[in-house]
Amino acid sequence: MTVFKAFLKVLNKSKTIIILYTVILILFAGFNMQTSENSINFEASKPDILIINQDKEEGLTKNLIDYIKENSQIIEIKDDEQAIDDALFYRDVNYIIYIPENYREDFLAGKNPEIPIKSTGDYQASLAEIMLERYIKVANLYQKSITDEKELMEKINQTLAKQTEVEIISQLDSDHLSKATLYYNFANYSILAGCVYVICLILASFKEKKIAKRTIISSMNYKEHNRKLLLSNSFFAMALWLFYVLVSFVLIGEIMFTIHGLIYIVNSFVFTICAITIAFLLGNIVDNKNAINGIVNVIALGSSFLCGAFVPMEWLPDFVLKIAHILPSYYYIKSNELLKELEIVNFETLQPILTNMAVILVFAIAFVVLTNVVTKNKNRD
């Protein structure tokens, strides 16, 4: 109880900077999640196409032009090659189609005339190319057996009008799960930075000469002292974790009331336990309060960048992810990423996530053992 009272006294003295630091982390996490959310949703866009028609706009030629107009954004540029090339260079247009003179007559005669094109080579240009090739292939197929132009156009239009019906069978709320993953991934930095900063600050106060000497000459051994300090610091860390969880309910919404939300919470709880032990180890190694900010940057920022808290894992180079395997943050964030795509929740599908949690707890135990070794050696000195 004496240790806990001393802990609360030191915590109370530092409450202003602790509250300020926590609020900044929460605001940063919320802003990061809201900003990143804009990149989650994908909206299909039609390619920008310029049609240069050198044939008469009638019959089959007009039918081709109407089809392209229906499935793209038609761009108007003056009939000048330099202006056209400039528009292509500056991506004002993705695809340029040159319908040659006498195209309609040549096609009906079975000559299969070539349609010259210019392209930016990007994904929208590829979409335009697929669209044009689809029309030409269907038209060529029917032209071999149909001689009447009107009937030919009707058959082409009927075939092109057929769309593949896509049935979405997934029940995952992917938008909200992605949002939750972004929030809890960023919590890697928030929880770790908060724990390291505050716990190191508190332990540095306990290591002041007068307090340290009283501790050493007291009847309490270093293991008992460490245990009580660890439990006291856990009180703060759990309050911080609970605060982050409550904020997630506000920012993310109803998905947090599902089984997925519960697993996000449990995963962050396990990581918080590990963060406490990391902070406790660092607090027993570092005596200088002025060095705490540097430690936060190295530990919290470093692990967050390496393990995918700020940049999605799939964007990180393989060698970076291999290095990240030695950090507990990797297993925490990996579980969040797996959870985002977990449609069926049962023991079998949860095994990879449970394994990652077990690895994090092994890290925590290792940090506790290292803390006792460090404290024992310091007391001997």
ABEGO torsion letter per residue (X at the ends): XAAAAAAAAAAAAAAAAAAAAAAAAAAAAAAAAAAAAAAABBBBBBBBBBBBBABBBBEAAAAAAAAAAAABBBBBBBBBAAAAAAAAAAGABABBBBBBBGAAAAAAAGAGBBBBBBBAGBAAAAAAAAAAAAAAAAAAAAAAABABAAAAAAAAAAAAABBBBBBBABABBAAAAAAAAAAAAAAAAAAAAAAAAAAAAAAAAAABAAAAAAAAABABBAAAAAAAAAAAAAAAAAAAAAAAAAAAAAAAEAAAABAAAAAAAAAAAAAAAAAAAAAAAAAAABABAAAAAAAAAAAAAAAAAAAGAABBAAABBAAAAAAAAABAAAAAAAAAAAAAABABBBAAAAAAAAAAAAAAAAAAAAAAAAAAAAAAAAAAX
